[in-house]
Amino acid sequence: MRSQTMFSLGTAIILLAALCTGARAHSALLNCYDNADGSFTCQGGYSDGSSATGIRIVVRDSSGTILQEARLDSNSEVVLQRPQGDFTVLFDGGSGHSVEVDGRSLVQ
């Protein structure tokens, strides 16, 4: 009986730890818009409100070639030159914390 109780207690602790970890999780967010002057601005962040200052932003063409790289400033923003043709913008927050925006979705 004691070993069964210990197993149940151990299982409960593991499940509780997993739930607590999930509650602290946050998602990366990236919003980009066209500035109508040949540039575009991206604002990054996390769903829990934590800072994205210094996060790497990468602009790639349709073949995956890196066209531009920058880091989000103290306001979690960056202004980049809009490339010709199709491109994507990557918020590179590391494993599980990255998000990509299709350049065709940028609105003025």
C-alpha positions in Angstrom: 0.0 0.0 0.0 2.8 2.4 0.8 4.5 1.9 -2.6 1.2 2.6 -4.3 0.7 5.8 -2.3 4.3 6.9 -3.1 3.7 6.2 -6.8 0.5 8.2 -6.8 2.2 11.1 -5.0 5.1 11.0 -7.4 2.8 11.0 -10.4 0.9 13.9 -8.9 4.1 16.0 -8.4 5.2 15.4 -12.0 1.8 16.4 -13.4 1.7 19.5 -11.2 5.2 20.5 -12.3 4.2 20.0 -16.0 1.1 22.2 -15.5 3.1 24.9 -13.8 5.7 24.9 -16.6 2.9 25.3 -19.2 1.4 28.2 -17.3 4.7 30.2 -17.6 5.1 29.5 -21.3 4.9 32.4 -23.7 4.6 32.8 -27.4 6.7 35.0 -29.7 4.8 37.7 -31.5 5.8 39.8 -34.6 3.9 42.5 -36.3 5.3 44.2 -39.4 3.9 47.0 -41.5 5.0 48.9 -44.6 6.1 52.5 -44.0 5.3 53.5 -47.7 8.8 54.9 -48.1 10.6 51.7 -49.2 11.0 50.6 -45.6 9.0 48.6 -43.1 8.8 48.4 -39.3 8.5 45.3 -37.2 7.5 45.2 -33.6 8.2 42.0 -31.6 7.3 40.7 -28.2 6.1 37.8 -26.2 2.5 37.0 -25.2 3.3 37.3 -21.5 4.6 40.9 -22.0 8.3 40.1 -21.5 10.8 42.2 -23.4 12.0 41.3 -26.9 14.9 43.8 -26.8 17.9 42.5 -28.7 16.0 39.6 -30.5 17.5 38.9 -33.9 15.3 39.7 -36.9 16.2 38.1 -40.3 14.8 38.9 -43.7 15.1 36.2 -46.3 14.2 36.0 -50.0 12.1 33.1 -51.4 15.2 30.9 -51.8 16.2 31.3 -48.1 19.1 33.7 -48.7 19.6 36.2 -45.9 19.1 39.7 -47.2 19.2 41.6 -43.9 19.7 41.0 -40.2 19.0 43.4 -37.3 18.2 43.3 -33.6 15.1 44.8 -32.0 15.8 48.0 -30.2 14.8 49.0 -26.6 11.2 49.5 -27.8 11.3 46.0 -29.4 11.1 47.6 -32.9 13.3 47.7 -36.0 13.1 49.5 -39.3 14.3 47.6 -42.4 14.5 48.2 -46.1 11.8 46.4 -48.1 13.4 44.0 -50.5 12.3 43.5 -54.1 10.3 40.3 -54.7 8.9 37.8 -52.1 10.5 37.7 -48.7 9.9 36.6 -45.1 10.8 38.2 -41.8 11.9 35.9 -38.9 11.7 36.7 -35.2 14.5 34.5 -34.0 13.8 34.0 -30.3 15.4 30.6 -30.2 13.9 27.1 -30.0 10.1 27.3 -29.7 10.2 31.1 -29.7 10.3 32.0 -33.3 7.7 33.4 -35.6 7.8 34.2 -39.3 5.9 36.8 -41.3 5.3 36.6 -45.0 6.3 39.9 -46.7 3.2 39.9 -48.8 1.1 40.4 -45.6 2.7 43.8 -44.8 0.1 46.5 -45.1 0.5 50.3 -45.4 
